[in-house]
Amino acid sequence: MHVRPWLVYLVIAFIGVTPMLIAMLAGVIANLAKCELNEGSVSPCTVAGVDIGKMLYAMGVSGWFTLMTMPAALFAAMCYSIYLLVTR
């Protein structure tokens, strides 16, 4: 099975930035619901009668995982590049 290199790089990049995308999504949801979102504590946020404050807090704090996933993704891209150079 032949895998296209650009597709592998795209998957690696997506894995690297996923936590930041989740944190940005939390910000968008909080803005649309007119709720406060901060890293210090959970703020109440009611949407359709359901408090989603804890979920938004967890999503917002997940952006910190980018500090681990981005270097891991860069390392994986370097390893894959070396693999491509060696096998071709």
N, C-alpha and C positions, 0 to 999 in steps of 0.2 A: 504494500500500500504506500503510495507516494503522498506525502503531506507537503502542502505548500508552505515555504518558510514564512511568508508574510502573515499567514494565518496563525502560525505558532507565536510569532512576535505580537500579534494582536491579542491573543489569549493571555499571554504573559503580561502585557500592558494593562489589560482589563483587570486581571487579578491584582496588580499593583495599585490601581487607583480605586478599586471598589469601595474600600472603607470611606474614602473621601467623597465619593458619589453618594453614599448612604447618608453621610453627615450633611451634605448639601441638600439632599431630598428632605431631611428633617427640617432644615431651615425654611425651605419652600412651603412645606406643610404648615409649619408654625406661623409663617407670614400670612398664608391664606386663611388660617383659622384665627388670626389676630391674637396669637399666644406669645408669651415670653419663652425664649429658649436660651439657656445658659448652661455652662459646664459645672457650675457650682452646686446646683441643687435641682431637684425635680420641681417644675412649676405646673400647677394645674392647668389643663387644657381640655375643654369639653367640646367634642364634635359629635353632633347627633345624639346627645345624651350620654356619651361614653367618654370617660376621662382617658386621654391618650398621652398624658404628660410623661408617664414613666417610659413609654415606648419612644417618644420623641427624645427624651433625655438619653436613653440607650443608643438611639441612632446618632444623636449629635456627638456623643463621646466616642463613638466608633471611629471618628475621623483620626483619632490618635493612633489607631492601628496602622495608619499609612506610614508611620515611622518605622514599622517593621516590614510591611508588605512591599513598599517601594524599593528599598535596598535588596530585598529578596528577589523581586522581579528583575532588577538590574543585573543581579548575579546570575539569575536563570537565563537572561538574554545573552550575557557574556558566554556562559557555558554552551548555550545552543549555537552561538556564532562559532565558537571553537570546534564544536562537533561538526558543523557544516564545512568548515575549512579542512578538517582532518579527513572527512569521508568523501570529499569530492576530488 
